[in-house]
Structure formats: structure tokens, C-alpha cells
Amino acid sequence: MYLAGIDIGTTSITVILTKPEDGSVVRMVSKANDAELQRMYVWERAQNADRIVELVAELIEECRDEWTHVHAIGISCQMHGILYVNDEGNAVGPLLTWQDGRGDLLMESGKNYASTLHEWTGYPVHSGFGLVTHFYMTKQGEIPNGAVKLCTIGDYAAMKLCGKAAPLMDCSNAASIGLFSLQKRQFDKEQVSEAGMDASFLPLLADGRQQTVGRTADGKIVCCAIGDNQASFLGAVPSFKGTLLVNVGTGSQVSVYSSDYVVCPSLETRPFVDGGYLLVGASLSGGKSYELLEQFYRDVCRAFGEIDDRRLYEVMNRLAEEARRDSAPPLRVGTQFFGTRDQPMSTGFVEGIRADNFNPRQLTAAFLHGILDELDRYAQQLPPAILGSLTRVAASGNGIRYNDTMQRLVKSRWLLPMKFGKVKEEAAFGAAIHAAVGSGLYSRYADALQSMQGKDTEEE
């Protein structure tokens, strides 16, 4: 018997097959997510939802020899974005992703859609949140013809696997699209309506008694899709309490578990799969900032001659390590090159430039420090009792997994041992763990973690 975990990311899609008794991976396959649609406007970010479903089907077909032994399927998906479906459960428009910028466009009042919805409802929402996008679509009269419900791409994939006509949404995804009461674990339909939106577009929410969407044609249980942040936490940590998850991918995040509802400045409180919460500091920086520096070096090198593009990151990592031996005062880089959730127009900076530190070594190291500086500012906002109880760092994301210098900086920053989860694709693995509990193989997430994560996490 196997469990399947499907992670639908912005740039790639992964399917993992794992054994429920020990978490060992039987098969793992991935494809690039090539569903991005051509932009008519610079602020648009959309993907073809049916193409994503096709890619999932192609990956399942690659696993056909093992697929007959799959008992249950869990799905992790990129958060915040939405698509519209008709009464037959078919997409009637594109997936408008978390990167979509409609919410930053200005209304007649001179304020943008995201800030206006926040002022009207009191809920913290940002451009890219599904109900901010829905707010824009409502005001502009752009909701597709025939649309009756909205959902996330994970909900849509689950519907298609089961042949369902209506989406069922987990609280982790529901909270990510906005106007969601964390304490009641329900959409605030009254505020949705008062903002001029039709609350009937909101999907049915899953609860503790209903964690499955249905079954596939060949009888496999399909669990409700969960957010990729929650799935990555499940797939990376050895236990919920005492762990600081540091994720450095395209963006970067710090996440900590709390069994109680807590509100912290600058942190998002997100519902977790066990009824608890994750306290999350989400930066728009991370691997994207390091990629920006790589592109800068690439442009400089090309201006002076031919280069081997494949080795740039390798050279950058070496330069950052060499900077540790420099005696010159370090540069300081603010990596808010893509803005922040609260201040989308904020910019990055480089300061402290001197004749003895203006070199590629110090600049590269300062970018890595800058990424962690932003994450540490979030971590310091945690309640003292939670911050003081941390005993380990769980690391995830390719931005840290393949950068030894970043790993050393993480350990020295928080003075805690650091571990990677046993599986590199943490979100897909976390989706499989979710399927283990959602399908009833385990009654508690703690039991599933103990068996499937076990003692095989690798300490670095």
C-alpha cells in the first residue's frame, strides 16, 4: 500500500509515492509547470488550469506501475490564487495566481483594490489574495460567463481526480484567499457581501468530519488539497512543537506551530491541518533575490566576454564562503527588491560601501545575510514563550538545500541545530502525510510524523 503526494507549484509539479509505515519514497517524478499564459498587461499572472490537470495526469501515468497500489492521494498547492468553475465543475477562466497584480491597481478613489478591501472589511489582505482578485473582477465586471464557484488550483485538481462538479476547500487554502475568520474557521460572508461581492461564489469548506473530496474512478481516496506552506511544514519537521521552519525557495518564510490562536505583529496566523495554527513570516525575497544577483553577474560577464552560465551559482557560493575570511567591514543589503506584503513599492538597497569591501565576495555574502535578516525580523516577533521553546531549525527549499554557506549562516543566526526533512520535495511529502491521516491510516498527525519522518532527518 502506498500514499501519493501531489504538489502543484508555480514553476513545477511533483508526484511522490511513499510507504505509510516508514515514509520511504517508492517513486518521485516532476515536470516543469508550463501552464503560464501570455500576459496582456505587465501586472497579469495567469496559468491554464486544465493544462495543470493534464500535467498531473501525465505524472500519474509515469507512475502507472506503482499507481495500482496507491491507497490515498494528498494534494499541496500554490496558495492565494483562484480560478472560476461552472456548474459542471469545469474551469471557465484561467488560474489567477498569487503573483497576479490586479489588487495593486487603483480604483476611482485613488486607492488600490487590496487596501480598499482591507479598509472596508478590516481583514489583512494583499494583492494576489483570491478574494482581492475576486473583488477586482466583481467591480470590473470581468467574472467569466457561467462561473458559479471559485476555488484554488489544488481544489480543482481534486475535483477532476474524483469527477466532482463542486469544489471542497480546506481551511488552509480558504484562509489564504482572504476574508476568513481564523477563530471561527469560516469565511466572513457578511463582509464579503458588504464589499459588494456575491458570497455564493465561496466554496463549501471541509471540516474535521469531512477531509476527503471523494474517490477516483479506480477507488483511491482523494483528500482535500492543503496549502503548500502547511504541506511543507508537515513534510519538513520531525515534530510540530519546538521547530522553526526556515524555507528559502523563490520567496522565503519562517513558520512556527502554535496550538493556540495567536496574533503577532508582522506575522500571519494561518490555520493548520490539526486544528492548530502556523505563525508565518513571509518574505517576497529569497531565491529570487539571489537570482537577481546572479543575473547581474551574468550581464556583467557577458559585457566583457563569453561565460559558462552553468557555473555562476557555484562561483557565487564560493565567493560568499570566501567573504567569511575577509577582515573588512561587511556590506549591508536590504533584499526587498520585490517589495513586501505590506509595502509593495518598497525597494532594496546596498549600504556601507567602502574601498576595501566593494567586491563580489562581500556583495554575494551580503545578499545571503539580507535574506536571513528579513526572516530573523519576523522570527523576533514571535511570543517570547514560543521563541524561547525553539530547539531546532528545519530547513527546506532549494535556496538553502544547495547552498552550504546559507546553511552555515542559518545555524549561526539562530544558534540551533539544523535539519532537513528526509525528502527534498517537502510539500509533496507533506501532502502524502496529510493523506495518511485524512484517509484514516493514522488517527493523529503526531503518529504519522513519527512513523513517516522518524529519525531519518539529516542533521547538517
N, C-alpha and C positions, 0 to 999 in steps of 0.2 A: 504494500500500500504506500502511495506517495501523496505528497501535497504539492500543489502548484502555486507559485507566487508570480504574479504578473505586475511589472512596474511600467507604467506609461509615463515616461518623462517628456520633457520639452524637446530634447535632442535625440533621445534614444529610447528603445523599448526592450525590455528584458523579460524572459521567462525562466524561472528556476523550478526544478523538480527536486524535492528533498524528502528524506525519510522522517516521519514524525517521531520515531523513537530516539533518534540521536542527532537530527539536523544535518546529517551528511548529504551533500549535494550529489544527485544522480545525473542531472543534466542541467546545463545553463547555456542559453542561446540569446543573442541580442541582434538587433537591427537598428540602423540609424532611423530616426523618425523623419521621414522625407515628406511629411504631410503639410509643410508650411505653404501657405498661399501667397501669391504675389500681392504686394502692398499697393493700394491706390493712393494712400496717404502715409506720411512718414510715421504717424502715431499708431497705425494699424498693426496688430499682431494676431494672425488668424491661422488656423490649421484645418485641414479637411478631416472631419470626424470619421467619415466612412473609410477613408484611407487608413486611419489609425486602426480601425477594427480589422481591416484587411491585413495589416502588418501583424496584429496579434494572431490572426488565423494562420498566417504563414509561419510564425514561430511555433505555434502549436503543431503544425504539420511537420516541422523539423524534428519534433519530439514524438512522432507518431508511434515509434516502437515502445516507448515507455508510457505514453499517454493513457493506454488502456488500464494502467494500474493506478491512475490518479483518483483519489477519493474526494478531494475538495479543492476549490480554487479560491485564492485570495487575490485582491487587486489593490495596488497602490497607484495613485495618480497625481500628476501635477495639480497643485491646489489653486483656488481662487477663480479660475476661468470657467466659463459656462457655454453651453450650446442649447438650442431650442429643438424640441421634438414635437411631432404632430400626434394625433390620437391613435395612430398605428405604431408609435414608437420609433419613427424614422426621423433622422435629423433633417431640419428644414432650413438650415443655415450652417455656417462654419462654427468651429470651436473658437471662441474669442478668448485668448489665453491670458494668463496672469500678467503678461508683458504689454497687453493692449493699453493704449494711452487715451482712450475716449474720456476717461474720468478727469484728465487734466485739461480738457478743452473748456473754454469759457462759455458760460451762459450769458443771457442778456444782462444779468445783474453785474457782470464783470468778475464774478467768482466762478471757479471751476465746478464741475459736477460733483466731484468727490467731496470737496469742502462744503458745498451746499447741502449734500445729503447728510454729512456729519452734523452740520448746524441744525438741520431740521429734525433729526432723529436722536442726536446725542450719542450715536454709536460710532466707534472709531473705524472708519473705512478709508480705503485708499484707491487710487486709480488701479485698475486691474481686478479689483474685487468684483465678483459676479453681479451683485446687486447694484453696484455703481454703474457697471456696464448696462444692466437692465434699465436703470434709471435714465441713462442717456438714450437708450433705444426707445424707451417709452416717450420721452419728451420730444424726440426727433421723429417719432412715427416710423421707426425702422424695424420694429419687431416683424420677423418673417411671416408671410401669409401661412395660415394653417397651424402655427405654433400654439400649443396648449400647455406645455410644461417646459421648465428649464432644468438643467442638470449639469454635472461635471462629466468630463470625458470618461472617468472611471465608472460612473453610474451607467453611462451609455454602453460601454463595453460589456458590463454585467448584464444589461438588458438584452443585448444582442446574443450573448452566450446562452441565455435562457429562453430567448424568443418572447420576451415580455414587451408590453406596449406602454408601460408607465414606469418611470424611474423610482427607485427607493434609495434615499440618501442617508449616509451615516453622519453623525453629528460632527465628526472631524472635518468633513467636506462642507457641511452646512455652515459651520462657523466661519470657514474660510471665505465664503462669498458675501458675508456681512449681514447686519441687522438680525443677529442671532443672540438670544438671551442665554448666556452661559449657565446661569443658575437654574433656569427653567428647562434648559436644553430644548428650546423651541424657537422657531422664527418668531419675531415680533410682527405678526401680521397686521396689527393695528398701525404700527409705524410705517410698514410697507404701504398700506393703503393711504395713510395720511400724506405720504410723499407723492401720491398720485400714481402709484404702480398697482397693477392687478395682482392681488395676493394669490389668486387661483393658479398662477404660473409656478408657485412654490411646490416642490415635490413632497411626497409623503416621506416622513422621517422614520428611520429604523430606531428601535429601542432595544432594551435588554432582552426582550422576549422574541424579537424578530431580527436576527442578524444575517439571515440568508435571503437572497433575491429569488432563488429557485434552483432548478436543476437543468443541466444541459440535456440535449436530446439523448445522450448515452448515459444519463443518470448521475453525473458528477455534481456535487453541491457547489453552488456559487455564492460566496459571501459578499456582503455589501462592500463596495470599494471604500478604502480609507485614504486619508491624506498622506502624501509622501513624507511629510515631516514626522507624523505619528508612526508610519511604517518604518522609516529609517531608525527611529528611536528603538522600536521593537527589535529591529534586525541588528542593532549595534551594541546594545547594552547587556551586561550579564545579569543585572537586576535593576529595577526601577529606581529605588532609593539610593542616594549617595553617589549618583553618577552625573557628571557634567558631560553632555554630548556636544562635541565640537565638530561641526560639519563645514568643510570647505570644498565647495563644488563651484558651479558657475557663480552663485552667491555664497553667503556663509551664514551660519546660525550657531547660537548656543541654546541648548534645550535642557531643562531640568524638570523632573517629575515632582508633582505635589498631589497628595491625596485629597487636599482641601482646596476650595476655591480661594485664590489669592489674586489681588490686584497689585501690580508693581509699576512704578514709573518707567516708561520707555519699553516695557516688555509686553508681549501679547500673552494672554492667558487662553490656551486652546484646549478644547475637550479631548481627553484621551480615551482609548478604547475600553478601559476597565472602569469607567465612571470617574476617574481622577482627572488631572489636568497636566498639561505641559506649560511651563513658563518659558517663553521663547523670545530671544533677541535676534531679529532677522535683519541682516545687512544686505544691501543690494551689491555690495562689493564682495570680493573673494577671488575665485579663479578668474573672473572677468577682469579684475584689476591687474593681475599678474599677466594675463593675456594681452592687456593693453600695453604693458611694458615690453612684452615680447615683440609686439607689432612695432613699437618704437625702435627697438634694436634692429629689427628686420629692415625697417625703412632706412635707418642709418647705414647699415651694412650694404644694402643694395645701392645706396647712393654712391658708395665708394668701390663697388665691385661685386662679383658673384659670391654667394654664400651657400652653405649647406643648411637649408631651413630646418632639417630634421634634428639638428643638434643644438638649436638655440636654447631650449629649456634646460638641456643638460649643462650647457655652459653657464646659464643664469644661476642654476642651483649651486654650481661650483663657486661662482663669484660670491654668492651670498654667504657660503661657508667660509671663504677666504676673508670676508669682511670681519669675521669674529676675531681675527688676529691683528686687525688694524688698531693703532693707538689713537687715531684721530677721533674727535667727537663725531658721533653718528649724525647722519641726516635724519630729518623727520618728515614723513609723508602721510598726508591725510588721504585716504583712498576712497573718498566719496565722489568718485568720478562719474557715477551714475545716479547721484542724488541719494536721498534717504527716503524711507516711507513717509516721514513727517515733513521733510523738506525736499521735494523732488528736484528743485532747482539748485540745491547746494552743489558745490564743486570741490574737487580735490586740491591739494597744494603740496609743494615741496619747500621746506624751510631749513634754516641752519646751514646754508651752503657756505663753505669756506674753501680756500685754495687747497687744503690738504684732505678734504673729504668729497670733493666733487669728482667722483669716478664711478664706473659701472658697479664696482663691488659694493660700495656704500649705498648706491641708489637701489640696487636689487634687494639688498638686505632691508632697507628702509621700507620698501613696498611690502615685504612679508611682515615686518613689525607693524606697519599701518593696518593691515588686515586684522591682525590679532588685537591691536589697540582698540578697534571698534568693538570687537567681540568682548573684550575684557570690560569695557564700559557697560555693556549690557549685563555681564555677569555680576558686576559690583552692585547692580540694582536689586539683586535677589534678597529676600528677607534674611537677616543675619542667621537665624536658626537653620535655614536651608543651606546658605552659603557655608556655614561652619560645619555642616554634616557631610560635605562632599569628601569622598575618599578616593575617587578615581576619575580619570578622563577617558571617555570612549570617543575614539576618533573615527570619522567617516568622510567619504568624498575623495575623489581623485586628486584634488588640490593639496591634500595633506598626505594621502597614502603614498604618492610618488615623489614626495619632496622631503628628504631627510632633514634638511635644515629647518623646515617648518615644524617637523615633529619635535626637534630639539627645543625650538622656541616655545612650543606649546607646553612642554614639560617644565621648562624653566619659568614660564609665565605663571602657571598655576601651582607649581611645586607639588604635583600629584603624579602618581604612576599613570601611564597612558596605555590603552589597549585598543586594538582593532577587533571588530567582530570577526567571527570565523569565515564569513562570506563577504567578498568585496562588494557585491551588489546588495547593499544593506536594505534598501527599500523593497526589493523583490523578496528577499529572505524574510523581512518583517511581514510582508503580505502573506507568506506561507505560514508563519507563526500565527497570524490572525486567523487564517483558515483552520488551523489546528483547533483553536478554541471555538470559533464560530460554528464549526461542523460538529462539535461535541466530543472530539477525541480527547481534549483536555477540558477540565471544568474551570481552571484558573490560568491566567497568563503567567503567573509565577511558576506554575508547574511546567508549562510549555517551555518557558525560558530555561529552566533548569535542565530539561532534557535536550532541547534543541540547540541552545547556546553552550550549555555545560561548562567544562573547564578548558575548552579548546580555544578560547580567545587568546590572542597572541599579544604578549606584553612587549612593548618596544622601549 
